[in-house]
Amino acid sequence: MSAQDLARGSDWYPAPLGEYTQLPQDDSCSTLEPSEQIFPLMETKLYKRRWVMLFIFSLYSMSNAFMWLQYGIINDIFMRFYSIDTLAIDWLSMIYFLTYIPFILPVMWLLDNRGIRDVLVVGSALNCIGAWIKTSTADPNMFAMTFFGQFVCSVATVHILGIPSRLASLWFGQQEVSTACSIGVLGNQLGIAIGFLVPPILVPNVDDVSELANHIRIMFYISAGVATLIFVLVVIVFQEKPELPPTQAEAQARNIPPEEYSYTASILRLLSNKSFMLLVVSYGLNVGCFYAVSTLLNRMIIEHYPGEEVNAGRIGLTIVIAGMVGSLICGIWLDKTKTYKQTTLVVYLFSLIGMLVYAFTLNLGHLWVVFVTAGVLGFFMTGYLPLGFEFAVELTYPESEGTSSGLLNCSAQIFGIIFTICQGKIIDKWGTLAGNIFLSVFLLIGSVLTGFIKADLRRQKVNHQIDVQTVSEKTAADVEGGTSPPEILKERKL
């Protein structure tokens, strides 16, 4: 009897065409569900240089995130230097949010049609150009030009925020993709951390305008030099994708003929995916709150602790460092458990709790309390960022990771603008407590929406199906080679 006949006629072996039977008399064996489709198995490989690609992207993301916050964390200094009001200085941060909305669709098209390398080259070039424009604006009469430089840097951001999940899928294996996405997000968070910490040190609150201008100029030149180095690295070192795919799911995605892919149809499918759209709104609410807190942090701290600009930066650093730890832990947890919805919901609820604790302890008069509560808030609120990306990829596979991430970030930018403006007005009129409770209400709404998401993990189903299929084919090959059923089961626990 041939191996094929054995496979068809015995309870010990997998049946053809994706139908699997139960392996008897073994507690470690379970029934394998029938699959809907057989996928051709392809060669896969993990390359060591995947970590280099991730590192270069993280550097680029870090540089751009630093320039987002280099004004806001010392907003009182820049308001006096440029003779502008609070709304004008807030727009130096919010321009990042506003720019994202009209530019995200063309950048997603570029990502899908030209690839990740072209997107990063264009983005890092814009980041470099914007940084050099700002080097000439250390003058009280150059606010319009510094705003233009910040606008150019904000366009570069559009080429960053949707990349981590795409980069992880292109280069990393099934058991490390969430961790890789988290590390990609960590680069942006590290830039925010540096943006909280360094500007108050480089630009002290001095009365002499010429001395202040010199400090500002030094900060601008440092950021421009770093952006230039990163641009060179991206051009010379960064690669589009490995020669062989890292996972079977990515291999199947590569096999989709270009003529069968429609960018417009992909967008429409995503917009009609109810679970994904719930995630879009809930993600936007959470990250929008984070953007508002980051933008207005200096104002909130200075209101209760006058003259503590440096400590305001350190509190922001605490938020982000705690969030980096949270992101990494969440990424590792997802790779181990694949519990996307449960993890996302728990982190969301703790973000809400952290926001409430922060709100009610900010005015106690003890800075160490603010450091602790801000750290707890950051651990969960910033730790949520990669969860949203990876959950979206699972809900929308095989749609482009860049497209789903782009829509998530578009939602975050819209809510970021709304929350920053509204919270700023509320703080001016009723104080920081009212402003933070305002954000807490929307975090509660986001938690409820997350609970309604139906977790249809499509990418995991494909990978699992191919894993089962691999076992099926290997088992049949072992039988044909003379290995007995009990020996097969002993060697390979299903």
MARLOLUM-450399 format. One record per residue (C-alpha): residue in one letter; x, y, z. Coordinates in steps of 0.5 Angstrom, whole numbers, plus 2048, in hexadecimal, padded with zeros to 3 digits. Layout:
N
+----+-----+-----+-----+
: aa :  px :  py :  pz :
+----+-----+-----+-----+
:  A :   X :   Y :   Z :
...
+----+-----+-----+-----+
***
This chain:
494
+----+-----+-----+-----+
: aa :  px :  py :  pz :
+----+-----+-----+-----+
:  M : 800 : 800 : 800 :
:  S : 803 : 807 : 7FE :
:  A : 803 : 80D : 803 :
:  Q : 7FE : 810 : 7FF :
:  D : 7F9 : 80A : 800 :
:  L : 7FB : 80A : 807 :
:  A : 7FA : 811 : 808 :
:  R : 7F3 : 810 : 805 :
:  G : 7F1 : 80A : 809 :
:  S : 7F4 : 80A : 810 :
:  D : 7F1 : 80E : 816 :
:  W : 7F9 : 810 : 817 :
:  Y : 7FA : 814 : 811 :
:  P : 7F8 : 81B : 80E :
:  A : 7F3 : 81A : 809 :
:  P : 7F4 : 81E : 802 :
:  L : 7F1 : 825 : 800 :
:  G : 7F2 : 828 : 807 :
:  E : 7EE : 823 : 80B :
:  Y : 7F1 : 821 : 811 :
:  T : 7EF : 81B : 815 :
:  Q : 7F0 : 81A : 81D :
:  L : 7F6 : 816 : 81F :
:  P : 7F4 : 811 : 824 :
:  Q : 7F6 : 80F : 82B :
:  D : 7FA : 814 : 82D :
:  D : 7F8 : 81A : 832 :
:  S : 7FD : 81F : 82E :
:  C : 7F9 : 81E : 828 :
:  S : 7F3 : 822 : 826 :
:  T : 7EE : 823 : 820 :
:  L : 7F1 : 827 : 81A :
:  E : 7EB : 82B : 817 :
:  P : 7EA : 82B : 810 :
:  S : 7ED : 830 : 80C :
:  E : 7EA : 834 : 806 :
:  Q : 7F0 : 834 : 802 :
:  I : 7F7 : 831 : 801 :
:  F : 7FD : 836 : 800 :
:  P : 803 : 834 : 7FC :
:  L : 809 : 833 : 801 :
:  M : 80F : 838 : 7FF :
:  E : 816 : 839 : 802 :
:  T : 816 : 83E : 807 :
:  K : 81D : 841 : 80B :
:  L : 81E : 845 : 811 :
:  Y : 824 : 84A : 80F :
:  K : 829 : 84D : 814 :
:  R : 829 : 854 : 811 :
:  R : 821 : 855 : 813 :
:  W : 823 : 858 : 819 :
:  V : 828 : 85D : 815 :
:  M : 822 : 85F : 811 :
:  L : 81D : 860 : 818 :
:  F : 823 : 864 : 81B :
:  I : 824 : 869 : 815 :
:  F : 81C : 86A : 815 :
:  S : 81C : 86B : 81C :
:  L : 822 : 870 : 81C :
:  Y : 81E : 874 : 817 :
:  S : 817 : 873 : 81B :
:  M : 81B : 876 : 821 :
:  S : 81E : 87C : 81D :
:  N : 817 : 87E : 81B :
:  A : 813 : 87D : 821 :
:  F : 819 : 881 : 825 :
:  M : 817 : 887 : 820 :
:  W : 810 : 887 : 822 :
:  L : 811 : 888 : 829 :
:  Q : 817 : 88D : 829 :
:  Y : 812 : 893 : 829 :
:  G : 80C : 890 : 82D :
:  I : 810 : 88E : 834 :
:  I : 813 : 895 : 834 :
:  N : 80D : 899 : 832 :
:  D : 80E : 89F : 837 :
:  I : 815 : 8A0 : 834 :
:  F : 813 : 8A0 : 82D :
:  M : 80D : 8A4 : 82E :
:  R : 811 : 8AA : 831 :
:  F : 817 : 8A9 : 82C :
:  Y : 812 : 8A9 : 826 :
:  S : 80D : 8AE : 829 :
:  I : 807 : 8A9 : 828 :
:  D : 801 : 8A6 : 82C :
:  T : 800 : 89F : 82E :
:  L : 7FB : 89D : 828 :
:  A : 801 : 89F : 823 :
:  I : 806 : 89B : 827 :
:  D : 801 : 895 : 828 :
:  W : 801 : 895 : 820 :
:  L : 808 : 894 : 820 :
:  S : 806 : 88D : 822 :
:  M : 7FF : 88C : 81F :
:  I : 802 : 88D : 818 :
:  Y : 804 : 886 : 819 :
:  F : 7FD : 884 : 81A :
:  L : 7FA : 888 : 815 :
:  T : 7FF : 887 : 80F :
:  Y : 7FE : 87F : 810 :
:  I : 7F7 : 87F : 80E :
:  P : 7F7 : 882 : 807 :
:  F : 7FE : 87E : 805 :
:  I : 7FD : 878 : 808 :
:  L : 7F9 : 875 : 802 :
:  P : 7FE : 877 : 7FD :
:  V : 804 : 874 : 801 :
:  M : 800 : 86D : 802 :
:  W : 7FF : 86D : 7FB :
:  L : 807 : 86E : 7FA :
:  L : 808 : 869 : 7FF :
:  D : 804 : 864 : 7FC :
:  N : 806 : 865 : 7F5 :
:  R : 80E : 867 : 7F6 :
:  G : 80F : 864 : 7FC :
:  I : 812 : 865 : 803 :
:  R : 819 : 867 : 801 :
:  D : 816 : 86D : 7FD :
:  V : 812 : 870 : 802 :
:  L : 817 : 870 : 807 :
:  V : 81C : 873 : 802 :
:  V : 817 : 879 : 801 :
:  G : 815 : 879 : 808 :
:  S : 81C : 87A : 80B :
:  A : 81E : 87F : 805 :
:  L : 818 : 883 : 808 :
:  N : 81A : 882 : 80F :
:  C : 821 : 885 : 80D :
:  I : 81F : 88B : 809 :
:  G : 81A : 88D : 80E :
:  A : 81F : 88D : 814 :
:  W : 824 : 891 : 810 :
:  I : 81F : 896 : 80E :
:  K : 81E : 897 : 816 :
:  T : 825 : 898 : 817 :
:  S : 824 : 89F : 814 :
:  T : 81E : 8A1 : 818 :
:  A : 822 : 8A3 : 81F :
:  D : 81F : 8AA : 81E :
:  P : 819 : 8AD : 822 :
:  N : 817 : 8AF : 81B :
:  M : 817 : 8A8 : 817 :
:  F : 811 : 8A5 : 81A :
:  A : 80E : 8A4 : 813 :
:  M : 814 : 8A1 : 811 :
:  T : 815 : 89C : 817 :
:  F : 80E : 89A : 816 :
:  F : 80F : 898 : 80F :
:  G : 815 : 894 : 811 :
:  Q : 811 : 890 : 816 :
:  F : 80B : 88F : 810 :
:  V : 811 : 88C : 80C :
:  C : 813 : 887 : 812 :
:  S : 80B : 886 : 813 :
:  V : 80B : 883 : 80C :
:  A : 810 : 87F : 80D :
:  T : 80C : 87C : 813 :
:  V : 807 : 879 : 80E :
:  H : 80D : 875 : 80B :
:  I : 80E : 872 : 812 :
:  L : 808 : 870 : 816 :
:  G : 805 : 86B : 812 :
:  I : 80C : 867 : 811 :
:  P : 80D : 863 : 817 :
:  S : 808 : 85D : 816 :
:  R : 80A : 85D : 80E :
:  L : 811 : 85D : 810 :
:  A : 810 : 857 : 815 :
:  S : 80C : 853 : 810 :
:  L : 811 : 854 : 80B :
:  W : 817 : 852 : 80F :
:  F : 815 : 84E : 815 :
:  G : 812 : 847 : 817 :
:  Q : 80C : 845 : 819 :
:  Q : 80E : 845 : 821 :
:  E : 812 : 84B : 821 :
:  V : 80D : 850 : 81C :
:  S : 80A : 853 : 822 :
:  T : 810 : 854 : 826 :
:  A : 813 : 857 : 820 :
:  C : 80D : 85C : 81F :
:  S : 80E : 85E : 826 :
:  I : 815 : 860 : 825 :
:  G : 814 : 864 : 81F :
:  V : 80F : 868 : 823 :
:  L : 814 : 869 : 828 :
:  G : 818 : 86D : 824 :
:  N : 813 : 872 : 823 :
:  Q : 812 : 872 : 82B :
:  L : 819 : 872 : 82C :
:  G : 819 : 879 : 828 :
:  I : 813 : 87B : 82C :
:  A : 817 : 87A : 832 :
:  I : 81D : 87E : 830 :
:  G : 819 : 883 : 82D :
:  F : 816 : 884 : 835 :
:  L : 81D : 883 : 838 :
:  V : 822 : 887 : 833 :
:  P : 81F : 88E : 831 :
:  P : 81E : 890 : 838 :
:  I : 825 : 88F : 839 :
:  L : 828 : 892 : 833 :
:  V : 823 : 898 : 833 :
:  P : 823 : 89B : 83A :
:  N : 81E : 8A0 : 83C :
:  V : 823 : 8A6 : 83C :
:  D : 821 : 8AD : 83B :
:  D : 826 : 8AF : 836 :
:  V : 823 : 8AF : 82F :
:  S : 82A : 8AE : 82C :
:  E : 82C : 8A9 : 830 :
:  L : 825 : 8A5 : 830 :
:  A : 826 : 8A5 : 828 :
:  N : 82D : 8A2 : 828 :
:  H : 82A : 89C : 82D :
:  I : 824 : 89B : 828 :
:  R : 829 : 89B : 822 :
:  I : 82D : 896 : 825 :
:  M : 827 : 891 : 826 :
:  F : 825 : 892 : 81F :
:  Y : 82C : 891 : 81C :
:  I : 82D : 88A : 820 :
:  S : 826 : 888 : 81E :
:  A : 828 : 88A : 817 :
:  G : 82E : 886 : 817 :
:  V : 82B : 880 : 81A :
:  A : 826 : 880 : 815 :
:  T : 82B : 880 : 80F :
:  L : 82F : 87A : 812 :
:  I : 828 : 876 : 812 :
:  F : 827 : 878 : 80B :
:  V : 82D : 876 : 808 :
:  L : 82C : 86F : 80C :
:  V : 825 : 86E : 809 :
:  V : 828 : 86F : 802 :
:  I : 82E : 86B : 803 :
:  V : 82C : 865 : 807 :
:  F : 824 : 864 : 807 :
:  Q : 822 : 85F : 803 :
:  E : 81B : 85E : 800 :
:  K : 819 : 856 : 803 :
:  P : 81D : 850 : 803 :
:  E : 81E : 84B : 7FE :
:  L : 81A : 846 : 801 :
:  P : 814 : 847 : 805 :
:  P : 814 : 846 : 80D :
:  T : 80E : 843 : 80D :
:  Q : 809 : 83F : 809 :
:  A : 804 : 844 : 80A :
:  E : 808 : 849 : 807 :
:  A : 80A : 845 : 802 :
:  Q : 803 : 844 : 800 :
:  A : 802 : 84C : 800 :
:  R : 808 : 84C : 7FB :
:  N : 804 : 847 : 7F6 :
:  I : 7FE : 84C : 7F5 :
:  P : 7FF : 84E : 7EE :
:  P : 800 : 856 : 7EE :
:  E : 7FA : 856 : 7E9 :
:  E : 7F5 : 853 : 7EE :
:  Y : 7F7 : 858 : 7F3 :
:  S : 7F3 : 85F : 7F3 :
:  Y : 7F5 : 864 : 7F8 :
:  T : 7EE : 867 : 7F8 :
:  A : 7EB : 861 : 7F9 :
:  S : 7EF : 85F : 7FE :
:  I : 7ED : 866 : 802 :
:  L : 7E6 : 864 : 801 :
:  R : 7E7 : 85D : 804 :
:  L : 7EA : 860 : 80A :
:  L : 7E4 : 866 : 80B :
:  S : 7DF : 860 : 80A :
:  N : 7E3 : 85C : 80F :
:  K : 7DE : 85D : 816 :
:  S : 7E3 : 85B : 81B :
:  F : 7E9 : 85F : 818 :
:  M : 7E5 : 865 : 817 :
:  L : 7E4 : 864 : 81F :
:  L : 7EB : 863 : 820 :
:  V : 7EC : 86A : 81C :
:  V : 7E8 : 86E : 820 :
:  S : 7EA : 86B : 827 :
:  Y : 7F2 : 86B : 825 :
:  G : 7F1 : 873 : 823 :
:  L : 7EE : 874 : 829 :
:  N : 7F3 : 871 : 82D :
:  V : 7F9 : 874 : 829 :
:  G : 7F6 : 87B : 828 :
:  C : 7F5 : 87B : 830 :
:  F : 7FD : 87A : 830 :
:  Y : 7FE : 87F : 82B :
:  A : 7FA : 884 : 82F :
:  V : 7FE : 882 : 836 :
:  S : 805 : 883 : 832 :
:  T : 803 : 889 : 82F :
:  L : 800 : 88D : 835 :
:  L : 805 : 889 : 83A :
:  N : 809 : 88F : 83C :
:  R : 803 : 894 : 83D :
:  M : 800 : 88F : 841 :
:  I : 806 : 88E : 846 :
:  I : 808 : 896 : 846 :
:  E : 801 : 898 : 848 :
:  H : 802 : 894 : 84E :
:  Y : 80A : 894 : 84F :
:  P : 80C : 89B : 84C :
:  G : 813 : 89B : 84A :
:  E : 814 : 893 : 849 :
:  E : 815 : 893 : 842 :
:  V : 81B : 88E : 842 :
:  N : 817 : 889 : 847 :
:  A : 811 : 88A : 842 :
:  G : 815 : 887 : 83D :
:  R : 818 : 881 : 841 :
:  I : 810 : 880 : 843 :
:  G : 80F : 87F : 83B :
:  L : 815 : 87B : 83B :
:  T : 812 : 876 : 840 :
:  I : 80C : 876 : 83D :
:  V : 80F : 873 : 836 :
:  I : 815 : 86F : 83A :
:  A : 80F : 86B : 83D :
:  G : 80B : 86B : 837 :
:  M : 811 : 868 : 833 :
:  V : 812 : 862 : 839 :
:  G : 80A : 861 : 838 :
:  S : 80B : 861 : 830 :
:  L : 810 : 85C : 831 :
:  I : 80D : 858 : 836 :
:  C : 806 : 858 : 832 :
:  G : 80A : 856 : 82B :
:  I : 80D : 850 : 82F :
:  W : 807 : 84E : 832 :
:  L : 803 : 84E : 82B :
:  D : 808 : 84A : 828 :
:  K : 808 : 845 : 82E :
:  T : 800 : 845 : 82E :
:  K : 7FD : 848 : 828 :
:  T : 7F7 : 84A : 82D :
:  Y : 7F6 : 851 : 829 :
:  K : 7EF : 853 : 82B :
:  Q : 7F0 : 851 : 832 :
:  T : 7F7 : 855 : 833 :
:  T : 7F5 : 85B : 82F :
:  L : 7EE : 85C : 834 :
:  V : 7F2 : 85B : 83A :
:  V : 7F8 : 860 : 838 :
:  Y : 7F2 : 865 : 836 :
:  L : 7EF : 864 : 83D :
:  F : 7F5 : 865 : 841 :
:  S : 7F6 : 86B : 83C :
:  L : 7F0 : 86E : 83F :
:  I : 7F1 : 86D : 846 :
:  G : 7F8 : 870 : 845 :
:  M : 7F5 : 876 : 842 :
:  L : 7F0 : 877 : 848 :
:  V : 7F6 : 876 : 84D :
:  Y : 7FA : 87B : 84A :
:  A : 7F5 : 880 : 849 :
:  F : 7F3 : 880 : 851 :
:  T : 7FA : 880 : 853 :
:  L : 7FD : 885 : 84F :
:  N : 7FB : 88B : 854 :
:  L : 7FE : 887 : 85A :
:  G : 804 : 88C : 85A :
:  H : 809 : 886 : 85A :
:  L : 80D : 885 : 854 :
:  W : 80F : 87E : 856 :
:  V : 808 : 87C : 855 :
:  V : 807 : 87F : 84E :
:  F : 80D : 87B : 84C :
:  V : 80A : 874 : 84F :
:  T : 803 : 875 : 84C :
:  A : 806 : 878 : 845 :
:  G : 80A : 871 : 845 :
:  V : 804 : 86D : 846 :
:  L : 800 : 871 : 841 :
:  G : 806 : 870 : 83C :
:  F : 807 : 869 : 83D :
:  F : 800 : 867 : 83A :
:  M : 7FE : 86D : 836 :
:  T : 804 : 86D : 832 :
:  G : 805 : 866 : 833 :
:  Y : 7FE : 865 : 82F :
:  L : 801 : 868 : 828 :
:  P : 804 : 862 : 825 :
:  L : 7FE : 85E : 828 :
:  G : 7FA : 861 : 823 :
:  F : 7FE : 860 : 81D :
:  E : 7FF : 859 : 81E :
:  F : 7F7 : 858 : 820 :
:  A : 7F6 : 85C : 819 :
:  V : 7FA : 857 : 815 :
:  E : 7F7 : 851 : 818 :
:  L : 7F0 : 854 : 817 :
:  T : 7F1 : 856 : 80F :
:  Y : 7F6 : 851 : 80D :
:  P : 7F8 : 850 : 807 :
:  E : 7F7 : 858 : 806 :
:  S : 7FD : 85C : 806 :
:  E : 800 : 85D : 80D :
:  G : 802 : 864 : 80B :
:  T : 7FA : 866 : 809 :
:  S : 7F7 : 863 : 80F :
:  S : 7FD : 867 : 813 :
:  G : 7FC : 86D : 80F :
:  L : 7F4 : 86D : 811 :
:  L : 7F5 : 86C : 818 :
:  N : 7FA : 872 : 818 :
:  C : 7F6 : 876 : 814 :
:  S : 7F0 : 875 : 81A :
:  A : 7F6 : 877 : 81F :
:  Q : 7F8 : 87D : 81C :
:  I : 7F1 : 880 : 81B :
:  F : 7EF : 87E : 823 :
:  G : 7F6 : 881 : 824 :
:  I : 7F4 : 888 : 821 :
:  I : 7ED : 888 : 825 :
:  F : 7F0 : 886 : 82B :
:  T : 7F5 : 88B : 82C :
:  I : 7F1 : 891 : 82A :
:  C : 7EC : 88F : 82E :
:  Q : 7F0 : 88D : 834 :
:  G : 7F4 : 893 : 833 :
:  K : 7EE : 898 : 834 :
:  I : 7EB : 894 : 83A :
:  I : 7F1 : 894 : 83D :
:  D : 7F1 : 89C : 83C :
:  K : 7EA : 89D : 83F :
:  W : 7E9 : 897 : 844 :
:  G : 7F0 : 895 : 846 :
:  T : 7F4 : 88E : 844 :
:  L : 7EF : 88A : 848 :
:  A : 7EA : 88B : 844 :
:  G : 7EE : 88A : 83E :
:  N : 7F1 : 883 : 840 :
:  I : 7EA : 881 : 842 :
:  F : 7E7 : 883 : 83B :
:  L : 7ED : 87E : 838 :
:  S : 7EB : 879 : 83D :
:  V : 7E3 : 879 : 83A :
:  F : 7E6 : 877 : 833 :
:  L : 7EA : 872 : 836 :
:  L : 7E4 : 86F : 839 :
:  I : 7E1 : 86F : 832 :
:  G : 7E7 : 86C : 82F :
:  S : 7E7 : 866 : 834 :
:  V : 7DF : 865 : 832 :
:  L : 7E1 : 865 : 82B :
:  T : 7E6 : 860 : 82C :
:  G : 7E2 : 85B : 82F :
:  F : 7DD : 85B : 829 :
:  I : 7E3 : 859 : 824 :
:  K : 7E2 : 852 : 822 :
:  A : 7E9 : 84F : 822 :
:  D : 7EA : 84B : 81B :
:  L : 7F1 : 84A : 81B :
:  R : 7F2 : 848 : 813 :
:  R : 7FA : 848 : 813 :
:  Q : 7FA : 843 : 818 :
:  K : 7F5 : 83F : 815 :
:  V : 7F9 : 83F : 80F :
:  N : 800 : 83D : 812 :
:  H : 7FC : 838 : 817 :
:  Q : 7F9 : 835 : 810 :
:  I : 800 : 834 : 80D :
:  D : 803 : 831 : 813 :
:  V : 7FE : 82C : 813 :
:  Q : 7FF : 82B : 80C :
:  T : 806 : 82A : 80D :
:  V : 805 : 825 : 812 :
:  S : 801 : 821 : 80D :
:  E : 805 : 821 : 808 :
:  K : 80B : 81F : 80C :
:  T : 807 : 819 : 80F :
:  A : 806 : 816 : 809 :
:  A : 80D : 817 : 806 :
:  D : 80F : 813 : 80D :
:  V : 80A : 80E : 80C :
:  E : 80D : 80D : 804 :
:  G : 814 : 80C : 807 :
:  G : 812 : 807 : 80C :
:  T : 811 : 80A : 813 :
:  S : 80B : 807 : 817 :
:  P : 805 : 80B : 819 :
:  P : 807 : 80B : 821 :
:  E : 80E : 80D : 81F :
:  I : 80C : 813 : 81B :
:  L : 807 : 815 : 821 :
:  K : 80D : 814 : 826 :
:  E : 812 : 819 : 821 :
:  R : 80C : 81E : 820 :
:  K : 807 : 820 : 825 :
:  L : 801 : 824 : 822 :
+----+-----+-----+-----+
***
